[in-house]
């Protein structure tokens, strides 16, 4: 069941990414996270992301059940994290972890990981 959830999640991610890069639905409005628009504290975001990098290792191949999140688009990662927080995606581990952060902290971490190429 968990493998199916991850596969569905990754397929959704690729679909959303292909739609956003094709120009469909792109508008001129600024879609940067609120945290970036106000004051982005990279050190604080890095500290928050420590619990993520224990499993989501930078540069790791996407061959494991744990997907790579470094370099992921910030809006997509933010929506995925919120989905785990609010139990829209089932994952015992990710739900527990995501619920410990505020939406603002999830947004900061999303921006941080988007920077990591």
Phi and psi restraints in degrees (value plus and minus 20) as a CYANA .aco file:
   2 UNK   PHI     -84.1   -44.1
   2 UNK   PSI     -58.4   -18.4
   3 UNK   PHI     -81.4   -41.4
   3 UNK   PSI     -62.6   -22.6
   4 UNK   PHI     -81.3   -41.3
   4 UNK   PSI     -60.9   -20.9
   5 UNK   PHI     -82.9   -42.9
   5 UNK   PSI     -65.1   -25.1
   6 UNK   PHI     -85.8   -45.8
   6 UNK   PSI     -60.8   -20.8
   7 UNK   PHI     -83.2   -43.2
   7 UNK   PSI     -64.1   -24.1
   8 UNK   PHI     -81.5   -41.5
   8 UNK   PSI     -61.8   -21.8
   9 UNK   PHI     -82.5   -42.5
   9 UNK   PSI     -65.6   -25.6
  10 UNK   PHI     -86.9   -46.9
  10 UNK   PSI     -58.9   -18.9
  11 UNK   PHI     -83.5   -43.5
  11 UNK   PSI     -60.4   -20.4
  12 UNK   PHI     -83.4   -43.4
  12 UNK   PSI     -61.7   -21.7
  13 UNK   PHI     -80.5   -40.5
  13 UNK   PSI     -66.7   -26.7
  14 UNK   PHI     -85.3   -45.3
  14 UNK   PSI     -57.0   -17.0
  15 UNK   PHI     -84.3   -44.3
  15 UNK   PSI     -67.5   -27.5
  16 UNK   PHI     -84.6   -44.6
  16 UNK   PSI     -60.6   -20.6
  17 UNK   PHI     -83.2   -43.2
  17 UNK   PSI     -62.7   -22.7
  18 UNK   PHI     -87.9   -47.9
  18 UNK   PSI     -54.6   -14.6
  19 UNK   PHI     -88.7   -48.7
  19 UNK   PSI     -60.8   -20.8
  20 UNK   PHI     -93.3   -53.3
  20 UNK   PSI     -49.6    -9.6
  21 UNK   PHI    -104.7   -64.7
  21 UNK   PSI     -35.6     4.4
  22 UNK   PHI    -102.0   -62.0
  22 UNK   PSI     -28.3    11.7
  23 UNK   PHI      72.7   112.7
  23 UNK   PSI     -26.3    13.7
  24 UNK   PHI     -90.3   -50.3
  24 UNK   PSI     104.6   144.6
  25 UNK   PHI      57.7    97.7
  25 UNK   PSI     -16.8    23.2
  26 UNK   PHI     -94.4   -54.4
  26 UNK   PSI     116.2   156.2
  27 UNK   PHI    -141.6  -101.6
  27 UNK   PSI     152.8   192.8
  28 UNK   PHI    -101.1   -61.1
  28 UNK   PSI     -27.8    12.2
  29 UNK   PHI     -88.7   -48.7
  29 UNK   PSI     132.9   172.9
  30 UNK   PHI     -97.7   -57.7
  30 UNK   PSI     101.1   141.1
  31 UNK   PHI    -126.3   -86.3
  31 UNK   PSI      -5.2    34.8
  32 UNK   PHI     -86.7   -46.7
  32 UNK   PSI     128.6   168.6
  33 UNK   PHI     -79.5   -39.5
  33 UNK   PSI     133.3   173.3
  34 UNK   PHI     -76.3   -36.3
  34 UNK   PSI     -58.7   -18.7
  35 UNK   PHI     -78.8   -38.8
  35 UNK   PSI     -59.7   -19.7
  36 UNK   PHI     -92.1   -52.1
  36 UNK   PSI     -58.0   -18.0
  37 UNK   PHI     -87.5   -47.5
  37 UNK   PSI     -58.1   -18.1
  38 UNK   PHI    -103.6   -63.6
  38 UNK   PSI    -107.6   -67.6
  39 UNK   PHI    -166.3  -126.3
  39 UNK   PSI      91.8   131.8
  40 UNK   PHI    -111.1   -71.1
  40 UNK   PSI      94.6   134.6
  41 UNK   PHI    -116.8   -76.8
  41 UNK   PSI      75.1   115.1
  42 UNK   PHI     -81.3   -41.3
  42 UNK   PSI     -58.5   -18.5
  43 UNK   PHI     -84.8   -44.8
  43 UNK   PSI     -60.9   -20.9
  44 UNK   PHI     -86.0   -46.0
  44 UNK   PSI     -62.9   -22.9
  45 UNK   PHI     -82.7   -42.7
  45 UNK   PSI     -59.9   -19.9
  46 UNK   PHI     -83.4   -43.4
  46 UNK   PSI     -61.6   -21.6
  47 UNK   PHI     -83.9   -43.9
  47 UNK   PSI     -63.7   -23.7
  48 UNK   PHI     -81.8   -41.8
  48 UNK   PSI     -58.0   -18.0
  49 UNK   PHI     -94.9   -54.9
  49 UNK   PSI     -24.9    15.1
  50 UNK   PHI     -76.8   -36.8
  50 UNK   PSI     -55.3   -15.3
  51 UNK   PHI     -91.8   -51.8
  51 UNK   PSI     -41.2    -1.2
  52 UNK   PHI    -101.3   -61.3
  52 UNK   PSI     -60.9   -20.9
  53 UNK   PHI     -93.7   -53.7
  53 UNK   PSI     -27.0    13.0
  54 UNK   PHI     -82.8   -42.8
  54 UNK   PSI     -60.2   -20.2
  55 UNK   PHI    -125.8   -85.8
  55 UNK   PSI     -61.2   -21.2
  56 UNK   PHI    -109.0   -69.0
  56 UNK   PSI      69.2   109.2
  57 UNK   PHI    -105.6   -65.6
  57 UNK   PSI     111.9   151.9
  58 UNK   PHI     -84.9   -44.9
  58 UNK   PSI     115.2   155.2
  59 UNK   PHI      63.1   103.1
  59 UNK   PSI     -20.4    19.6
  60 UNK   PHI     -91.6   -51.6
  60 UNK   PSI     127.0   167.0
  61 UNK   PHI     -92.5   -52.5
  61 UNK   PSI     130.3   170.3
  62 UNK   PHI    -102.9   -62.9
  62 UNK   PSI      23.3    63.3
  63 UNK   PHI    -120.0   -80.0
  63 UNK   PSI     -30.8     9.2
  64 UNK   PHI    -114.9   -74.9
  64 UNK   PSI     157.4   197.4
  65 UNK   PHI     -95.2   -55.2
  65 UNK   PSI     -32.4     7.6
  66 UNK   PHI    -117.8   -77.8
  66 UNK   PSI      92.6   132.6
  67 UNK   PHI     -94.1   -54.1
  67 UNK   PSI     133.2   173.2
  68 UNK   PHI     -94.5   -54.5
  68 UNK   PSI     113.4   153.4
  69 UNK   PHI    -136.9   -96.9
  69 UNK   PSI     -30.0    10.0
  70 UNK   PHI     -88.3   -48.3
  70 UNK   PSI     107.7   147.7
  71 UNK   PHI      66.2   106.2
  71 UNK   PSI     -21.0    19.0
  72 UNK   PHI     -89.8   -49.8
  72 UNK   PSI     126.8   166.8
  73 UNK   PHI     -79.6   -39.6
  73 UNK   PSI     114.6   154.6
  74 UNK   PHI     -81.4   -41.4
  74 UNK   PSI     -58.3   -18.3
  75 UNK   PHI     -86.8   -46.8
  75 UNK   PSI     -60.5   -20.5
  76 UNK   PHI     -87.0   -47.0
  76 UNK   PSI     -67.7   -27.7
  77 UNK   PHI     -82.0   -42.0
  77 UNK   PSI     -60.8   -20.8
  78 UNK   PHI     -80.9   -40.9
  78 UNK   PSI     -63.9   -23.9
  79 UNK   PHI     -85.8   -45.8
  79 UNK   PSI     -57.9   -17.9
  80 UNK   PHI     -86.0   -46.0
  80 UNK   PSI     -64.6   -24.6
  81 UNK   PHI     -82.6   -42.6
  81 UNK   PSI     -61.6   -21.6
  82 UNK   PHI     -84.9   -44.9
  82 UNK   PSI     -57.0   -17.0
  83 UNK   PHI     -83.0   -43.0
  83 UNK   PSI     -59.3   -19.3
  84 UNK   PHI     -86.8   -46.8
  84 UNK   PSI     -63.9   -23.9
  85 UNK   PHI     -78.9   -38.9
  85 UNK   PSI     -62.3   -22.3
  86 UNK   PHI    -116.9   -76.9
  86 UNK   PSI      -0.9    39.1
  87 UNK   PHI      39.0    79.0
  87 UNK   PSI      11.1    51.1
  88 UNK   PHI    -100.3   -60.3
  88 UNK   PSI     -47.1    -7.1
  89 UNK   PHI    -133.1   -93.1
  89 UNK   PSI     120.3   160.3
  90 UNK   PHI    -116.2   -76.2
  90 UNK   PSI     101.1   141.1
  91 UNK   PHI    -184.2  -144.2
  91 UNK   PSI      89.5   129.5
  92 UNK   PHI     -70.2   -30.2
  92 UNK   PSI     -65.1   -25.1
  93 UNK   PHI     -90.2   -50.2
  93 UNK   PSI     -73.0   -33.0
  94 UNK   PHI     -85.7   -45.7
  94 UNK   PSI     -56.6   -16.6
  95 UNK   PHI     -81.6   -41.6
  95 UNK   PSI     -66.0   -26.0
  96 UNK   PHI     -82.2   -42.2
  96 UNK   PSI     -63.5   -23.5
  97 UNK   PHI     -89.2   -49.2
  97 UNK   PSI     -68.5   -28.5
  98 UNK   PHI     -81.9   -41.9
  98 UNK   PSI     -52.3   -12.3
  99 UNK   PHI     -89.7   -49.7
  99 UNK   PSI     -34.8     5.2
 100 UNK   PHI    -101.8   -61.8
 100 UNK   PSI     -29.9    10.1
 101 UNK   PHI    -130.2   -90.2
 101 UNK   PSI     130.3   170.3
 102 UNK   PHI     -96.5   -56.5
 102 UNK   PSI     144.7   184.7
 103 UNK   PHI     -80.3   -40.3
 103 UNK   PSI     -57.0   -17.0
 104 UNK   PHI     -84.4   -44.4
 104 UNK   PSI     -59.6   -19.6
 105 UNK   PHI     -88.6   -48.6
 105 UNK   PSI     -59.1   -19.1
 106 UNK   PHI     -81.7   -41.7
 106 UNK   PSI     -58.6   -18.6
 107 UNK   PHI     -86.4   -46.4
 107 UNK   PSI     -61.9   -21.9
 108 UNK   PHI     -79.7   -39.7
 108 UNK   PSI     -65.3   -25.3
 109 UNK   PHI     -85.2   -45.2
 109 UNK   PSI     -56.7   -16.7
 110 UNK   PHI     -82.4   -42.4
 110 UNK   PSI     -62.5   -22.5
 111 UNK   PHI     -85.3   -45.3
 111 UNK   PSI     -62.6   -22.6
 112 UNK   PHI     -79.3   -39.3
 112 UNK   PSI     -68.7   -28.7
 113 UNK   PHI     -88.0   -48.0
 113 UNK   PSI     -50.0   -10.0
 114 UNK   PHI     -83.7   -43.7
 114 UNK   PSI     -51.7   -11.7
 115 UNK   PHI     -91.9   -51.9
 115 UNK   PSI     -46.6    -6.6
 116 UNK   PHI    -101.2   -61.2
 116 UNK   PSI      80.7   120.7
